[in-house]
Amino acid sequence: MRRWLAASAALWRLGIAEAVAYRTSMLVWILTTTFPLVSLALWSEIARSGGPIGAYGAPEFVAYFVGAFLVRQLTASWVVWDLERQIRLGDLNVLLMRPIHPLLHHLMQNLAALPVRLVLAAPLAIAVLIAAGGATWTQDAGALVVLPLALIGGWLLNFAVQASIACLAFWVTRSSAVYEIWAGLFMVLSGYVLPTSLLPGEVATIARALPFHAALGFPTELAVGRLTSVEAATGLAIQWGWAAAAWLGLVWAWRRGVRVYGAYGA
Amino acid sequence: MGRSGARAVLRLIAAQARMSALAALQYRLGFWTEGLLGALWSAIGVIPLLVATSYQETVAGWGPWELMAVTGLFMVFSGIFGALLQPALIESMEHIRRGSLDALLLRPVDALALCLTAAFSPWRLTEAAAGAALLVVALVKVGAAPDLWMIGAALVVIAAGIVGLYALGILALCASFLAMQLQNLTYLFDALLDFARWPSSVFRGPLKALFTFVVPFAVMTTMPAEALLGRLAAVDLGIAVVVAAGLLVIARRCWSASLRRYASAGG
């Protein structure tokens, strides 16, 4: 156990050092996730010119989308690209030789970049908030306690889904194409381009039970104070349920995959 | 560049396009993953607009099928970007990173032309074709009957939009000369293109100016749609042409300056 902790700490330091060294590159990656800020412009303009949409007026849209942008930064993961490439090109060999689990390596690498990512993203979020005239956050003590759990759950879910999809590379050559499907559905169903509660009737009910919403929309709505305590508890249960399922899938895919891994290609 | 030079460039582009097309035909799965899925994801971006029109009749002055026309134009541009520009940029940046750009610079054709035609993903053109079809359907549904003059204006603005797109691509290429860390700029470009999904009238103040003059997404999707619907002011047509020409001049200058500074691998 001590060895494991020491290894994790070392990987954490390595991850931070890498993230700091490639800060310009990371800043560009952060800018590629500004879509919620585009949605902000669209929706607050619609609400301003034609009145509130559902339960959202212009200030509520500002709070929601700045929140979504920040939640997106805090739950970000990119393991699908790295792991898929390592499996496809055979670079995974290097990680398999090490006395720590390759997934732990990726886990710490992704986790360590988050603080750096937040520091780089915060000025942009603050600038938008000032330009839009500020926004309200949840004041509810219960929500503030649940929020860290929701962020951790969202991150664990994203990481496990990406890593599981990357593991498909053990069997097929281009598993990142599968990820494109996930990413496309994520865009519409997660609350990234519009709050899922605005989707029509039954579609909203279904969307809010899916993992896409659990990964982004749920923590965002929690942060901006749009959920009752019952809704928050239900949302957290759904989210951690999906995260657990994704991790089970990941463990299964990894164990089966490593056995068929031929060190080069599928 | 003389006339024979221009002919050499054209022949070269044709040869490179043929080779990329042959390579793409070997991977027919690409038709499904890159072509159809790409078109689907691109079209799916219209959902927020449809949701908005279920709450209000128009979005920033645009009705549902007019918004579909804008989406169709967005798909045309997204397809052109994904098929022609993005692969070429990624390939060229790889050349810059590895220093193999030297081999390109030695060839007796314009280096920029070589870079901009370095690679080609034909399947992504499916998206552009689907976008053109969506545009036609939307115009029929709206009941628009564009005359020759309106179609001409739309074509001029679309051409200006393509020139603007390429100029921005050249600028991204120039940036990758400065810092290897900027090689992911083409993905940023891809993400920024999403701003062109919506009519520029939803943006205000500085954002509106940004998307008209600096990153002319308004020129690419909103203005052609306005032209076809008969709403484009003559002054906007002028702005589109001037902005595209201006960006092209800046991009060409940046390219020359970057090449002068280029010191091969790791330089």
Interface residues (C-beta under 8 A of the other chain):
Chain A: Y22 T24 S25 V28 W29 L31 T32 T33 T34 F35 V38 S39 A41 L42 W43 E45 I46 S49 G50 G51 I53 G54 R174 A177 E180 I181 G184 M187 V188 V193 L194 L198 L199 P200
Chain B: T33 L37 L40 W41 I44 G45 I47 P48 V51 A52 S54 Y55 Q56 V59 A60 A179 Q181 L182 Q183 N184 L185 Y187 L188 D190 A191 D194 F195 W198 V202 F203 R204 L207
